[in-house]
Amino acid sequence: MNTLVISQTQVFLIFIFCGCIIGLLFDMFRILRKTFKTPDIITYIEDIVFWLLTCIILAYTILKYNNGELRLFVFIGLFIGITLYILLISNFIINTCVKFINIIKSAFEHDGGWRHKGLANPGVETASFYLYAQDYTKYLLYHIIAYIT
């Protein structure tokens, strides 16, 4: 087979992979939006950060693997990569990460009263905090294992 065809096939596969990476990056921002309530200005900043990171990834990939040439197969590869990622993996990644983050968030939102107490008696307060942390670690591990199995 012609080495040019092999080279272009490799570049095409690289851009499919790059599309998957961009889809994953997009999902990271979606996960943040689903788990944390943020003001609109933060959402705008997140959008700008997403597009800047996407531009950096694309510019690097195009310069490194395609000598800075924009060809139709580059865009087709990106489209296929993003589409495959969204159709095959995206829902699993989002659901798993959101559930995991919500479990972690619930650990910090659920307090045994220790956050609101002053440290009038540091020995007792510290001991109760460690007992609480130990119990909640068991609780988290139980839910993580239950989710996995």
Disulfide bonds with the S-S distance in Angstrom:
none
